[in-house]
Amino acid sequence: MRSKSTTLGVGLAVLAVAVVANVPGDAQACGGAPCQEGWLLPADGGTVPANAVAFPWRLDVDRTVSEQTVPSVDDDVVFVKVEGETKTPLGVSLVAINASLFRIVPEAPLEEGATYELRVTDFCGQHAGVAARSATFSVGPEASVPTDLGTVVANEPVRETVSVLTNDAACMADADAVTRGLALDPSEDVAPWISLLAIEKKIDIRVWASATPDPTTSVYALCEPPPPTAGTVGLAVGEHDAEFTAWLYGAESDADVQLHTAVEAFDLACGGGEPAAPSESGGGGGCALASRAGTGDLVAGEMKTASLLVGVLAVLVLRRRGRRLR
């Protein structure tokens, strides 16, 4: 017969696991997206220097499967030279940087003035209804490997209503906030390579947005107390520091080039006035991740609850065992 302590322990453990299992991921909040979206560089329509030697590919991660597919250069990568209606297949190799990031390395040097097409398997295609990611790009003159990334530029602050994630059934709630857009102003040094950059954005030393081809991000601070069930509350009102870091995977075949901006100070001040009216898609409707939400505090509430339950479980089990020993 199962003891009371065992029954209680199992019940609390199941409850703790249930809480942890329901912690929303950065692209999965409120039971939504089955995919963590990847990317392929160069950007479609972009230009790369003739001395580029590799193209980075971040795999899509399918959250509905326990084991991710390992890509094959024969089955999952197509690289062709485009001349009018003719597409000539070219050889490439696939080099793993880590489990989800790869370099696609052409076997022959790129030709200045030529146009190429690169196509890779979309491993979340069954959810997105597409079979591949693709990019058609042109080749410009050779360029020196850059040493200067550029600077972070902050747009003017805007007082507006934003949608923040909540930990209840509504998924999102409207909140009065001040927002600012941040963007990379690329240096002349890095400009020829811009189509091959993956850019991470840090605010106050913490990663605010992970490395993607997007050279922009948006930050916000609430101008009122957050909703009681808020799962993410952005930054604090006041001064902050922004720094962008870029990885250039295509300039050297056996190493990545890492570049940093200088730290740029900016402030988030609510000031006077009323916020703009919320958009029709904001607050309470739907369960999509708030576009302005940072990555730092999305799951803090849920993880604290799970930790508390696990802690209670441990204390109760120890007390039960202590009684048996007396």
N, C-alpha and C positions, 0 to 999 in steps of 0.2 A: 504493500500500500504506500502511495506517495505521501511523504510528510508534508505538514503545513509549510515548513520553511522551503522545501523544494518547490511546492506549488506557487508560493509567493515569489520565489526567485525566478521561476520560469515565466510567470506572468509579467513581472517587471522587465525581464530581459526582452520578452516579445514586444512590450510597449516601447522600450528604448530603441530596439531595432526598427520598429515601425516609424518612430520619429526620425531616425537617421535616414531611413529609406525615403522619407518624404521631403528631405532637404532639397530645395530646388537647385539645379546647376545653373551656370551662367547663361545657358541657352535653353534651359529646360524648365524654367520657373512655371509653376502652376500647371504641371503635367503636360507640357507642350512638346516642343521639338525633339524628335528622336535623333537628330544629328548635331554634332559639333562641326560647324562648317570649316573646311580647309580653304586653301588658296593655291593658285598657280601663278608664277611669274616667268616671263615678263607680263605686264598688263596687256590685255587685248588692245591693239591699235598703237602700242608703244613702240619705242625705238631703243635699241641697245647698241653699245659700241662693238665694232668688229672684233675686238679682242676679248669679248665676253666668252667665257669657257664653260658656263653651266647655268642651269635654270632651276630655281628652288621650287619644290612641290610639297606643300603641307597637306597630308591626307585628310579627307573627311572622316570623322569618327562616328560610327553608327552605334548609338547607345542601346539599341535593341538586341545586340548580339554580344556574347561573352568574349569571343575572340575576334580580333580585327583581321581583315584580309591583308596578307603580305603582298605588295604589288610585284608584278613581273614585268620586266622590260619588254618581253615579247608580246604579252597579252594586254598590258595596261598603258603603254606609252606609244604614241605615233608622232613622228617628227618628219615633216616634209618641206621641200623647197617649192615655192609657188611661182610659176611662170605662166601668166595668163590662165588658161584652163588646165594647164598641166601641173600635176603635183608629183614630185619625185621623192620617194621614200629615202630617208637617210638613217644611218646607224647611230645609236646612242647607247650609253651605259647608264646604269642606275646605281648611285652611291648613297648609302644610308648615312645620315648625320645623327639621327636617333630613330626611335621606333616609329615616329609619324612624320619625320621630315627627311626629304631626299634631295639629292642633286641629280638632275638629268644632264648628262655630259655628252655633247655631240662628238662623234668620232672625228669629224673633219672641221677645220676652222670655218667660222662664218664669213660670208662674202659681203663686203661693203656694197650697199645699194640693193641687195637681194631682199626678198620677202620670204618669210617662213611661217609655217603653221605648226603649233604644238598642241597635242591633244592627249589627255589622260583620263583614266576611268574615274567616274564619280562614285565612290563607294557608298554613298547614301542615295544613289540614283533611284532605288526602288521607292524611296519616300518622296523625292523631289520630282520624279517623273522625267529625269534626264539621265543620259548614259555617260556623258563626258563633260569635263571642263576643257575649254580650248582657248587659244590665244593666237591671233595672227599679228605678226610684228615685223618691222623693217630693221635693217642694219645700217648704222651710221659709221662715221669715222672712228678709228681707234681713239681711246681716251686713257689718260693716266689713272692709276688706281687712286681714288680720292682719300684725302686725309682730313677734310673738313666737311662736316655734315650740313651746317647752317645754323639757323636760330629758330627758337620758338616764338611765334607771334600770337598774342592774345587779342581777340576781338573785343569790341566794347561790351560791357555787361548788359544783360537784358533782364528786366523783371517780368516774370511770366509764371503761368501755372504749368506745372509739370506733373507727370504721373510717376509715382513711386511704387515699388513692389510692396505687397503686404503679405502677411502669413495667414490670412484668412481666406474664406471662399471667394471673396471679391477679386482677389489677386492683385488689384491695383487701386490706388486712391489718388485723388488730386491734392496737390500741395503748392502753396505760394513759395516761389524760389527766385533766386538770382542765378542766371546762367552765363557762361562765357564759352566761346569756341576757341580752341587752341589749334594752331596749324604749324607745320614745318615750312619755313622759308628756306628752300635749299640753296646751298652755296653754288657758285659757278663750278667748283671742283667736283661736286657730286651730281650736278644736273644731268650729265650724259648717262648716268647710271640709275636715274630715279625709278625707271620701270623694273628694276631688279632689287629694290629695297624692301625689307620687312621692318616695320618701325614700331617699337614699343614706347608707350607713354607712361612716365612716372610722375606722380604728384607727391611732393614731400617724401621722396625716396621710395615710396611704395608704388608698385605697379597698379596703374589705373586702367590701362587697356593693353592687352597682350600684343605681341608683334604680329602685325598684318600689313598688307600693302597700303592701307589707308593712312595718309599723312596728317589726318586731323582727328580730333576728339572733342568732346564737350564735357564740361564740368558744371556742377551746380552746388548751391548751398540753400537750405531751407530758411525761409524768413518767418517761420512760425513753428511751434512745436510739431514734431512729426506725428502722423496718425498713430494711435495706440498700437496698432498691429503692424507698423512699418517694419519691413525686413531690411531696408537699405535707406540711409539718410544722407548720402552724399558727403560733401565736405563741410567743415565749419565755416561760418562767416568770418572773414578776416583775410590775412595775407597767406599766400602759399607759394611754393616753388615748383616749377615744371621743368622736366628734362626729358628729351627724346633720345632714344638709342636705336640705331639702325644696324641691321646685319646685311651685308652685301655678300651673297653666296656665289655670285657668278663671276667675280673678278679673278679669282685664283682657284685652280682645280682642287687643291689639297687643303685649303683653309678658307675660313670666312673672314671678311674684313668687318670689324666692329667700329662704329663711329658714334660720337656723342655730341649733342649740342651743349652749349653752356647752360647753366641753370638760369632760368628766367623767372623773375618774381612777378606775381599778379595778385590782385585782391578780388574778393567777393564781398561786396557791400550791398545790403538791401536798400538803404536810402529811403527816400519818401515815395509816395505814389502807390497806386494799386496795381496788382498784377494783371496781365492781359487775360482775357477769357480763355478757358481751356479749349483745346481742340476737340472736335467731335469724337476722336478716337481715344481721348484721354480719360483716365479715371473710371474705375468700376466696370468698364465694359471690355471683356476679353481678358486673356491671360498671357499676353505677350510680354516679354521682358521690356521694361521701360528703356527707351532709347538713350536716355540721359543717365541711366544708373551706372555708377562705377562698379568695380569688381570687388572692392575691399570688404564690404559688410553684408553681402547678400544672404549669407547663411548663419550669421552670428546668433540670432535668436534661437533657431532650431538646434544648433550645435550646443548652445548653453543648456537647453532643455534636455537634450540627449545625455549630456555629461552629468547633469543633476540626477537623472534617473539611474544611470549606471552607478553613480556614487551612492545613492540610496540603496540600490541593490547590494553593493559591496558591504555597506554597514550592516544591513539586516542579516545577510548571510554570516558575517563575522559574529554578530550577537548571538545568532542561533547556535553556531558552533561553540561559542564560549559557554552557553548554558549547558551543553552536553558534557563539556569538560569538567564542570564543577561537581 
